[in-house]
Structure formats: structure tokens, C-alpha cells
Amino acid sequence: MKQLIPTMLSISLAIIHVFNQIPTDIPNQSTPIDLTSTTDIILFITLPLIMIVLYVYWRKKKRSE
């Protein structure tokens, strides 16, 4: 019984800590990405692809040295 109380206390404090980490002031995007918009295509498709290609190029260059 002596270990049950500290265990329950630490679990409840951990749960409270997890719920306090959830952001409340950040708006959620509830609509899907609009692929007809040029901005969305650049942000969500083109830029990540460029970053992946540049990373692969950098890794190859680094390994060859």
C-alpha cells in the first residue's frame, strides 16, 4: 500500500503534464490540401522533394570525400 500511493500520484502528475502540453492557441487545419493552389503545390510537394534531393546529393558528396 505504501508504494501504491506514490505510484498513483506520479501517474496522475504525468497525465496532467501530458494534457498541459497540448497546444490550444494553434488553429487546426480541418480541410485537405488544395492541390489546385500553386502555393500548396510548392509548399507540400516541390520543397520537400528539393530538400530530399539536396540531402541525398550532400550525403553522396560527403561519403566520397
Phi, psi and omega in degrees: 000328182293328180274342181292319183294312177295327178294313179297321179295316181292323177295316181293322177293324177295318179296317178298319179297320179295316181291332177286344180277347182287121180290139181247339184266357182268126180289143178267143176271110184262352180255151178290166180292133179271103183281003174271348179273131180296322179298316179295322178296316180294314184289320189257347180238304187292308182298316176298323178295319178297319179296320179294316180297316179295324178294315179297317178299316179297318180294320178296317180295319180293321179290327182285340180280000000 
